[in-house]
Amino acid sequence: MTAVKARLAQGTPCWVSLMTDDLEGAKEFYRALLGWEFEPGPSQLGAYVRATLNGAKVAGLGVTPPGTGYPVEWTTYFAVDRADDVAQRVRECGGTVAVGPLQAEHAGRLAIAADVSGAVFGLWQGEEHPGWELVDVPGAPAWAELLTPDRSAGVFYDAVFGGHPERTVRPGDLRDGPPRWRVHFTVSDPDLTADQTVRLGGRVLLAPHDTDRGRVARLTDPQGGRFSVVAPQPVGL
C-alpha cells in the first residue's frame, strides 16, 4: 500500500478525473467495480464528486457540459507549482490550453491542456487538495501512459514541466482512438474484473494479458469511458 501524504513534485501524475454524460450511472459502475464511495467536490464546471477508497481520495467524476460534444474520457492531471506559469509554457511549446487556469474553490488551481499531438491532460496546483491520497492498491490508480504516434513527445513534457525522475510515464502504442493519456487502476485479478465489467454494462477492449508491468486489461465503462486495470508483478519476479 502506498499512501500519498505530501504534495507531489511538478510533472508527477497526481489525479485522474472522468467527465461523463451520466454521473449517477458512472458512480454506480465504479462503486461496484472498484469499491469506491463518493463525496462532494468543487462545482465550478458542473456537478463533481471525489471518489474515495477506504476514506482516501483517489479520483474525480464530473458531468460533461451539455452541448460541448466532449467525449466521455478520463483525464490525467499533473502536479504543478504554478498553474498559470505552466499553462503559458504549454502554449510556448506548441500545445493548447482549453480551460483555465481557474480556481477550484479552496482545493487548488487547474487548467486543461493538450500537447502538440492533441493528447489532453490537466494541470493541478494543489492547495487544500494536493491530489490522490492512495496508489498501487486494488481500486486505486497505478499509473498513466501516453498513447501517441509522436515518439518525441517526452521533449514537450520535459520542456513544460522540467525533467523529473519521478515522472515514470512512457509513450504507448496508439491502436484505437486519438492520442491520449490512458489511466490504469490496480486490481487483484484483471480477469475477474473484465468479467465483472461486462456484467455491469461495460466492454472489454483488450482481454487480460501479461505484460512486463503485470497482467493488464483494457476496458470501458457503460458510458464509453476508457481505462485499464492491472495486477502488478510481484516484487522479485
C-alpha positions in Angstrom: 0.0 0.0 0.0 1.3 3.5 -0.9 -0.3 6.4 0.9 0.4 9.8 -0.6 0.8 12.3 2.2 2.7 15.2 0.6 2.3 17.4 -2.4 3.9 15.7 -5.4 6.8 17.2 -7.4 6.0 19.2 -10.5 5.4 17.0 -13.5 4.3 14.0 -11.5 0.8 12.5 -12.2 -1.3 13.4 -9.2 -5.0 13.0 -10.1 -7.4 11.4 -12.6 -10.8 12.7 -13.4 -13.7 11.3 -15.5 -16.0 13.6 -17.4 -19.2 11.7 -18.2 -22.7 12.3 -19.5 -24.2 10.1 -16.8 -22.7 10.8 -13.4 -25.1 8.6 -11.4 -24.5 5.7 -13.8 -20.7 6.2 -13.6 -20.9 6.3 -9.8 -22.9 3.0 -9.7 -20.4 1.3 -12.1 -17.2 2.3 -10.4 -18.6 1.7 -6.9 -19.4 -1.9 -7.9 -16.2 -2.5 -9.9 -13.5 -0.7 -7.8 -15.2 -0.3 -4.4 -15.4 3.5 -4.5 -17.5 5.7 -2.3 -18.1 9.4 -3.2 -18.1 12.8 -1.6 -18.9 16.3 -3.0 -16.1 18.2 -4.8 -15.7 21.7 -6.3 -18.6 22.6 -8.7 -17.3 25.5 -10.9 -17.5 23.4 -14.0 -20.7 21.5 -13.0 -21.6 18.6 -10.8 -18.4 16.9 -9.5 -17.6 14.3 -6.9 -14.5 12.8 -5.5 -14.1 9.0 -5.3 -12.7 7.6 -2.1 -11.3 4.2 -1.2 -11.3 3.4 2.5 -11.6 7.2 3.1 -8.7 8.1 0.9 -9.3 10.3 -2.2 -8.3 8.5 -5.4 -10.2 10.1 -8.4 -12.8 12.5 -9.5 -16.0 12.2 -11.6 -17.8 15.1 -13.2 -20.6 15.9 -15.7 -19.7 16.8 -19.3 -21.0 20.3 -20.0 -24.1 19.9 -22.2 -23.7 20.8 -25.9 -19.9 20.8 -25.9 -19.5 17.5 -27.7 -16.7 16.4 -25.3 -16.3 12.7 -25.2 -16.6 10.6 -22.1 -13.0 10.3 -21.1 -10.6 10.0 -18.2 -8.1 12.9 -17.9 -4.7 12.6 -16.1 -3.6 15.7 -14.1 0.0 16.6 -13.4 1.2 18.4 -10.3 2.5 21.9 -10.9 3.9 24.6 -8.7 2.1 27.5 -10.5 -0.7 26.6 -12.9 -0.6 30.0 -14.7 3.2 29.7 -15.4 3.0 26.1 -16.7 -0.1 26.9 -18.8 1.9 29.6 -20.5 4.8 27.1 -21.2 2.3 24.7 -22.7 1.4 27.5 -25.3 5.0 28.4 -25.9 5.9 24.7 -26.6 3.1 24.4 -29.2 0.3 22.9 -27.1 -3.1 24.5 -26.3 -4.9 25.4 -23.1 -8.7 24.8 -23.4 -9.8 25.5 -19.9 -8.4 27.9 -17.3 -6.3 28.3 -15.3 -9.1 28.8 -12.9 -9.6 28.4 -9.2 -11.4 25.2 -7.9 -12.7 26.8 -4.7 -10.1 26.2 -1.9 -9.0 22.8 -3.4 -6.5 24.2 -5.9 -6.0 25.8 -9.3 -6.4 23.9 -12.5 -6.1 24.0 -16.3 -6.9 21.6 -19.0 -4.5 21.5 -21.9 -3.4 19.4 -24.9 0.1 18.5 -26.2 1.2 19.0 -29.8 -0.4 15.7 -30.9 -3.7 16.6 -29.2 -3.5 14.4 -26.2 -5.5 16.1 -23.4 -4.0 16.4 -19.8 -4.6 18.5 -16.8 -2.5 20.8 -14.6 -3.2 20.8 -10.9 -1.8 23.3 -8.4 -2.9 21.7 -5.2 -3.9 23.7 -2.2 -6.3 22.1 0.3 -6.4 19.1 -2.1 -2.9 18.1 -3.2 -4.2 15.1 -5.3 -4.7 11.4 -4.9 -4.1 10.0 -1.4 -3.6 6.3 -2.3 -2.0 4.5 -5.1 -1.0 0.9 -6.1 -3.6 -0.9 -4.1 -6.8 -2.6 -5.5 -9.2 0.2 -6.5 -6.6 3.0 -6.6 -4.6 4.5 -9.5 -1.5 2.7 -10.6 0.0 4.8 -13.4 -0.8 6.7 -16.6 0.8 6.2 -20.0 0.8 8.4 -23.1 -0.6 6.9 -26.3 0.8 8.9 -29.2 2.4 8.5 -32.6 4.9 11.2 -31.6 8.0 9.4 -30.3 9.5 12.7 -29.3 6.6 13.6 -27.0 8.8 13.4 -24.0 10.6 16.5 -25.2 7.3 18.5 -24.9 6.6 17.3 -21.4 10.1 17.9 -20.2 10.0 21.4 -21.6 6.6 22.1 -20.0 7.3 20.6 -16.6 11.0 20.3 -16.4 12.7 16.9 -16.4 12.0 14.8 -13.3 12.9 11.2 -12.5 9.6 10.5 -10.7 7.6 11.0 -13.9 7.7 7.4 -15.0 5.1 7.5 -17.7 6.1 6.2 -21.1 4.7 6.6 -24.7 2.4 3.7 -25.6 1.2 2.2 -28.9 -1.7 4.1 -30.4 -4.1 1.4 -31.6 -7.6 2.8 -31.1 -8.8 6.4 -30.9 -6.9 9.6 -30.8 -3.7 10.4 -28.9 -4.4 10.4 -25.2 -3.3 9.6 -21.7 -4.5 6.2 -20.5 -5.1 5.6 -16.8 -4.5 2.3 -15.1 -6.2 1.2 -11.9 -4.8 -1.5 -9.7 -6.9 -4.6 -9.2 -6.3 -8.0 -7.7 -7.5 -10.1 -10.7 -7.8 -8.4 -14.1 -9.7 -11.5 -15.5 -12.4 -11.3 -12.9 -12.5 -7.5 -13.2 -13.0 -7.8 -17.0 -15.9 -10.3 -16.5 -17.5 -8.0 -13.9 -17.1 -5.0 -16.3 -19.3 -6.8 -18.9 -21.8 -7.8 -16.3 -22.1 -4.1 -15.2 -22.7 -2.9 -18.8 -19.1 -2.0 -19.8 -17.0 -3.6 -22.5 -13.6 -5.3 -22.8 -11.5 -3.6 -25.4 -8.5 -5.9 -25.0 -8.7 -9.1 -23.0 -6.5 -9.6 -19.9 -2.9 -10.3 -21.0 0.5 -10.4 -19.4 3.0 -7.5 -19.9 6.3 -6.5 -18.4 4.4 -4.4 -15.8 1.8 -7.1 -14.8 -1.4 -8.5 -16.1 -3.4 -5.8 -17.9 -6.9 -5.5 -19.4 -8.3 -2.5 -21.3 -12.0 -1.7 -20.6 -14.7 0.9 -20.9 -17.5 1.8 -18.5 -21.1 1.8 -19.8 -20.9 5.4 -21.0 -17.7 4.6 -23.0 -15.0 6.0 -20.7 -11.8 4.1 -21.5 -9.5 2.8 -18.7 -7.2 -0.1 -18.0 -6.7 -2.3 -14.9 -3.5 -4.0 -13.8 -2.4 -6.6 -11.3 1.3 -5.7 -10.9 4.1 -8.3 -11.0 5.1 -9.4 -7.5 8.4 -7.9 -6.4 11.3 -10.0 -7.4 9.6 -11.8 -10.3 
